[in-house]
């Protein structure tokens, strides 16, 4: 099942000039940006278009010091670049849940 929603870009994999995936978040009731998921690999055209909107953080980033897993079957940390969390994307998400409720 898929749903469409909006999310804030908080980090990317790849580089700011050529992002490969985006790490997305949403603000909770207390105003904290909480990580919600990562995109699939962006097309080159989408990466170029997004690159024009991204910038390094200008101050303290809400995800500073966090680590992100490269995926469920691995303990490897994902190499990410934090970005200024001011770009909002509309995304189609898979809302199916596993037995753990993820």
N, CA and C atoms as a LAMMPS dump frame, in Angstrom:
ITEM: TIMESTEP
0
ITEM: NUMBER OF ATOMS
306
ITEM: BOX BOUNDS ff ff ff
-5.0000000000000000e+02 5.0000000000000000e+02
-5.0000000000000000e+02 5.0000000000000000e+02
-5.0000000000000000e+02 5.0000000000000000e+02
ITEM: ATOMS id mol type element x y z
1 1 1 N 0.846 -1.166 0
2 1 2 C 0 0 0
3 1 3 C 0.897 1.237 0
4 2 1 N 0.549 2.207 -0.786
5 2 2 C 1.335 3.438 -0.868
6 2 3 C 0.46 4.633 -0.514
7 3 1 N 1.111 5.633 0.084
8 3 2 C 0.463 6.898 0.411
9 3 3 C 1.399 8.017 0.007
10 4 1 N 0.858 9.184 -0.207
11 4 2 C 1.663 10.354 -0.543
12 4 3 C 1.685 11.282 0.671
13 5 1 N 2.858 11.808 0.968
14 5 2 C 3.01 12.706 2.105
15 5 3 C 4.154 13.671 1.828
16 6 1 N 4.35 14.602 2.713
17 6 2 C 5.475 15.528 2.61
18 6 3 C 6.475 15.216 3.708
19 7 1 N 7.75 15.423 3.398
20 7 2 C 8.817 15.192 4.366
21 7 3 C 9.944 16.18 4.105
22 8 1 N 10.738 16.419 5.132
23 8 2 C 11.853 17.357 5.081
24 8 3 C 13.131 16.591 4.766
25 9 1 N 13.932 17.119 3.843
26 9 2 C 15.228 16.518 3.54
27 9 3 C 16.2 16.953 4.63
28 10 1 N 16.74 15.97 5.371
29 10 2 C 17.66 16.266 6.456
30 10 3 C 19.098 15.882 6.154
31 11 1 N 19.269 14.955 5.187
32 11 2 C 20.607 14.486 4.834
33 11 3 C 20.527 13.798 3.474
34 12 1 N 21.696 13.593 2.88
35 12 2 C 21.781 12.881 1.601
36 12 3 C 22.945 11.903 1.65
37 13 1 N 22.881 10.911 0.779
38 13 2 C 24.051 10.094 0.497
39 13 3 C 24.593 10.596 -0.831
40 14 1 N 25.825 10.248 -1.129
41 14 2 C 26.469 10.783 -2.328
42 14 3 C 27.136 12.099 -1.976
43 15 1 N 26.83 13.12 -2.734
44 15 2 C 27.396 14.445 -2.47
45 15 3 C 26.302 15.493 -2.605
46 16 1 N 26.586 16.71 -2.163
47 16 2 C 25.594 17.779 -2.339
48 16 3 C 25.381 18.097 -3.805
49 17 1 N 26.413 17.925 -4.614
50 17 2 C 26.301 18.214 -6.045
51 17 3 C 25.613 17.089 -6.809
52 18 1 N 25.65 15.874 -6.263
53 18 2 C 25.045 14.722 -6.93
54 18 3 C 24.482 13.763 -5.884
55 19 1 N 23.377 14.157 -5.227
56 19 2 C 22.816 13.279 -4.201
57 19 3 C 22.312 11.968 -4.799
58 20 1 N 22.551 10.864 -4.081
59 20 2 C 22.108 9.537 -4.541
60 20 3 C 20.791 9.136 -3.891
61 21 1 N 20.665 9.372 -2.587
62 21 2 C 19.408 9.151 -1.869
63 21 3 C 19.226 10.292 -0.89
64 22 1 N 18.005 10.457 -0.404
65 22 2 C 17.732 11.479 0.604
66 22 3 C 17.22 10.807 1.868
67 23 1 N 17.626 11.343 3.008
68 23 2 C 17.117 10.906 4.297
69 23 3 C 16.083 11.939 4.717
70 24 1 N 14.908 11.453 5.034
71 24 2 C 13.755 12.318 5.243
72 24 3 C 13.301 12.317 6.688
73 25 1 N 12.69 13.419 7.094
74 25 2 C 12.17 13.521 8.445
75 25 3 C 10.877 14.297 8.477
76 26 1 N 10.233 14.206 9.622
77 26 2 C 9.024 14.992 9.89
78 26 3 C 9.147 15.535 11.307
79 27 1 N 8.548 16.69 11.525
80 27 2 C 8.601 17.302 12.846
81 27 3 C 7.554 16.676 13.76
82 28 1 N 7.98 16.368 15
83 28 2 C 7.042 15.819 15.976
84 28 3 C 6.322 16.972 16.684
85 29 1 N 5.456 16.633 17.624
86 29 2 C 4.654 17.641 18.322
87 29 3 C 5.516 18.622 19.108
88 30 1 N 6.724 18.203 19.493
89 30 2 C 7.626 19.086 20.243
90 30 3 C 8.513 19.924 19.321
91 31 1 N 8.341 19.781 17.997
92 31 2 C 9.129 20.567 17.052
93 31 3 C 10.484 19.985 16.709
94 32 1 N 10.715 18.704 17.055
95 32 2 C 11.985 18.038 16.745
96 32 3 C 11.854 17.298 15.424
97 33 1 N 12.882 17.43 14.586
98 33 2 C 12.883 16.726 13.306
99 33 3 C 13.267 15.268 13.551
100 34 1 N 12.323 14.374 13.333
101 34 2 C 12.536 12.947 13.556
102 34 3 C 12.747 12.244 12.213
103 35 1 N 13.737 11.368 12.153
104 35 2 C 14.01 10.598 10.949
105 35 3 C 12.831 9.677 10.658
106 36 1 N 12.395 9.661 9.396
107 36 2 C 11.275 8.799 9.024
108 36 3 C 11.624 7.788 7.942
109 37 1 N 12.693 8.019 7.174
110 37 2 C 13.048 7.043 6.153
111 37 3 C 14.005 7.598 5.126
112 38 1 N 14.381 6.697 4.224
113 38 2 C 15.323 7.048 3.156
114 38 3 C 14.693 6.708 1.82
115 39 1 N 15.003 7.511 0.824
116 39 2 C 14.459 7.286 -0.518
117 39 3 C 15.187 6.14 -1.212
118 40 1 N 14.6 5.703 -2.299
119 40 2 C 15.323 4.824 -3.203
120 40 3 C 16.35 5.683 -3.939
121 41 1 N 17.182 5.07 -4.748
122 41 2 C 18.195 5.815 -5.493
123 41 3 C 17.528 6.803 -6.438
124 42 1 N 17.993 8.044 -6.389
125 42 2 C 17.452 9.093 -7.261
126 42 3 C 17.989 8.928 -8.675
127 43 1 N 17.174 9.288 -9.649
128 43 2 C 17.679 9.349 -11.022
129 43 3 C 18.687 10.486 -11.1
130 44 1 N 19.538 10.473 -12.107
131 44 2 C 20.512 11.564 -12.255
132 44 3 C 19.81 12.899 -12.421
133 45 1 N 18.715 12.92 -13.166
134 45 2 C 17.981 14.17 -13.379
135 45 3 C 17.391 14.684 -12.064
136 46 1 N 16.807 13.795 -11.264
137 46 2 C 16.239 14.21 -9.976
138 46 3 C 17.342 14.679 -9.033
139 47 1 N 18.473 13.981 -9.028
140 47 2 C 19.599 14.387 -8.189
141 47 3 C 20.114 15.769 -8.556
142 48 1 N 20.237 16.033 -9.857
143 48 2 C 20.703 17.366 -10.3
144 48 3 C 19.72 18.45 -9.898
145 49 1 N 18.428 18.183 -10.069
146 49 2 C 17.415 19.18 -9.705
147 49 3 C 17.431 19.452 -8.202
148 50 1 N 17.572 18.398 -7.414
149 50 2 C 17.604 18.559 -5.968
150 50 3 C 18.873 19.254 -5.509
151 51 1 N 19.984 18.982 -6.16
152 51 2 C 21.272 19.569 -5.775
153 51 3 C 21.207 21.094 -5.76
154 52 1 N 20.435 21.675 -6.661
155 52 2 C 20.314 23.128 -6.723
156 52 3 C 19.63 23.712 -5.487
157 53 1 N 18.924 22.875 -4.722
158 53 2 C 18.167 23.342 -3.559
159 53 3 C 18.857 23.058 -2.228
160 54 1 N 19.876 22.201 -2.241
161 54 2 C 20.512 21.767 -1.004
162 54 3 C 21.67 22.662 -0.593
163 55 1 N 21.864 22.772 0.704
164 55 2 C 22.989 23.538 1.254
165 55 3 C 23.443 22.865 2.541
166 56 1 N 24.717 23.036 2.887
167 56 2 C 25.181 22.513 4.182
168 56 3 C 24.429 23.199 5.317
169 57 1 N 24.361 22.575 6.48
170 57 2 C 23.68 23.215 7.614
171 57 3 C 24.33 24.544 7.977
172 58 1 N 23.503 25.523 8.301
173 58 2 C 24.029 26.84 8.67
174 58 3 C 24.235 26.967 10.175
175 59 1 N 23.68 26.045 10.929
176 59 2 C 23.828 26.063 12.385
177 59 3 C 23.782 24.648 12.906
178 60 1 N 23.351 24.504 14.132
179 60 2 C 23.228 23.173 14.729
180 60 3 C 22.163 22.382 13.971
181 61 1 N 22.51 21.174 13.571
182 61 2 C 21.573 20.316 12.842
183 61 3 C 20.922 19.354 13.833
184 62 1 N 19.596 19.122 13.722
185 62 2 C 18.934 18.231 14.681
186 62 3 C 19.435 16.787 14.636
187 63 1 N 20.12 16.38 13.577
188 63 2 C 20.619 15.012 13.471
189 63 3 C 22.124 14.927 13.693
190 64 1 N 22.75 15.992 14.137
191 64 2 C 24.195 15.961 14.396
192 64 3 C 24.503 14.862 15.413
193 65 1 N 25.477 14.013 15.091
194 65 2 C 25.874 12.932 15.976
195 65 3 C 25.078 11.65 15.8
196 66 1 N 24.048 11.67 14.968
197 66 2 C 23.256 10.471 14.726
198 66 3 C 23.989 9.579 13.734
199 67 1 N 23.7 8.299 13.774
200 67 2 C 24.167 7.386 12.738
201 67 3 C 22.945 6.702 12.139
202 68 1 N 23.06 6.34 10.897
203 68 2 C 21.95 5.748 10.156
204 68 3 C 22.412 4.42 9.583
205 69 1 N 21.582 3.412 9.684
206 69 2 C 21.911 2.083 9.179
207 69 3 C 21.762 2.061 7.662
208 70 1 N 22.654 1.319 7.013
209 70 2 C 22.585 1.173 5.56
210 70 3 C 21.391 0.318 5.15
211 71 1 N 20.816 -0.436 6.056
212 71 2 C 19.652 -1.256 5.742
213 71 3 C 19.368 -2.254 6.84
214 72 1 N 18.205 -2.864 6.806
215 72 2 C 17.799 -3.786 7.865
216 72 3 C 18.728 -4.974 8.034
217 73 1 N 19.208 -5.601 6.971
218 73 2 C 20.008 -6.809 7.219
219 73 3 C 21.471 -6.52 7.58
220 74 1 N 21.864 -5.27 7.737
221 74 2 C 23.268 -4.943 7.989
222 74 3 C 23.409 -4.008 9.181
223 75 1 N 24.542 -4.076 9.829
224 75 2 C 24.872 -3.15 10.912
225 75 3 C 25.75 -2.002 10.411
226 76 1 N 26.074 -2.019 9.117
227 76 2 C 26.952 -0.996 8.537
228 76 3 C 26.277 0.37 8.597
229 77 1 N 27.043 1.363 9.043
230 77 2 C 26.524 2.729 9.1
231 77 3 C 26.533 3.35 7.714
232 78 1 N 25.514 4.1 7.427
233 78 2 C 25.38 4.788 6.157
234 78 3 C 26.189 6.082 6.205
235 79 1 N 26.953 6.372 5.16
236 79 2 C 27.741 7.6 5.075
237 79 3 C 26.832 8.698 4.535
238 80 1 N 26.494 9.672 5.377
239 80 2 C 25.559 10.721 4.984
240 80 3 C 26.172 12.105 5.143
241 81 1 N 25.623 13.046 4.406
242 81 2 C 25.958 14.466 4.549
243 81 3 C 24.708 15.177 5.037
244 82 1 N 24.815 15.831 6.182
245 82 2 C 23.685 16.604 6.691
246 82 3 C 23.488 17.838 5.819
247 83 1 N 22.224 18.226 5.638
248 83 2 C 21.896 19.416 4.859
249 83 3 C 20.991 20.315 5.691
250 84 1 N 20.937 21.577 5.318
251 84 2 C 20.017 22.506 5.966
252 84 3 C 18.602 21.951 5.774
253 85 1 N 17.874 21.699 6.863
254 85 2 C 16.563 21.056 6.726
255 85 3 C 15.461 22.04 6.344
256 86 1 N 15.575 22.581 5.128
257 86 2 C 14.574 23.548 4.673
258 86 3 C 13.937 23.173 3.329
259 87 1 N 14.272 21.996 2.809
260 87 2 C 13.672 21.528 1.56
261 87 3 C 12.614 20.486 1.91
262 88 1 N 11.394 20.723 1.433
263 88 2 C 10.289 19.793 1.656
264 88 3 C 9.98 19.105 0.337
265 89 1 N 9.848 17.777 0.409
266 89 2 C 9.544 16.984 -0.783
267 89 3 C 8.212 16.278 -0.589
268 90 1 N 7.499 16.102 -1.673
269 90 2 C 6.342 15.222 -1.65
270 90 3 C 6.839 13.851 -2.065
271 91 1 N 6.522 12.847 -1.279
272 91 2 C 7.018 11.501 -1.546
273 91 3 C 5.871 10.499 -1.511
274 92 1 N 6.01 9.458 -2.321
275 92 2 C 5.104 8.318 -2.248
276 92 3 C 5.799 7.284 -1.393
277 93 1 N 5.134 6.819 -0.36
278 93 2 C 5.771 5.905 0.589
279 93 3 C 5.026 4.583 0.662
280 94 1 N 5.78 3.541 0.943
281 94 2 C 5.218 2.227 1.196
282 94 3 C 4.831 2.199 2.659
283 95 1 N 3.546 2.068 2.96
284 95 2 C 3.09 2.133 4.342
285 95 3 C 2.834 0.752 4.946
286 96 1 N 3.287 -0.298 4.263
287 96 2 C 3.157 -1.632 4.836
288 96 3 C 4.043 -1.734 6.071
289 97 1 N 3.667 -2.543 7.024
290 97 2 C 4.43 -2.703 8.265
291 97 3 C 4.862 -4.156 8.416
292 98 1 N 6.053 -4.309 9.007
293 98 2 C 6.514 -5.668 9.295
294 98 3 C 5.98 -6.111 10.653
295 99 1 N 6.348 -7.298 11.092
296 99 2 C 5.829 -7.838 12.341
297 99 3 C 6.245 -7.024 13.57
298 100 1 N 7.305 -6.23 13.444
299 100 2 C 7.752 -5.373 14.543
300 100 3 C 7.073 -4.007 14.516
301 101 1 N 6.211 -3.784 13.535
302 101 2 C 5.507 -2.508 13.444
303 101 3 C 6.27 -1.422 12.72
304 102 1 N 7.391 -1.802 12.046
305 102 2 C 8.175 -0.807 11.3
306 102 3 C 7.596 -0.64 9.918
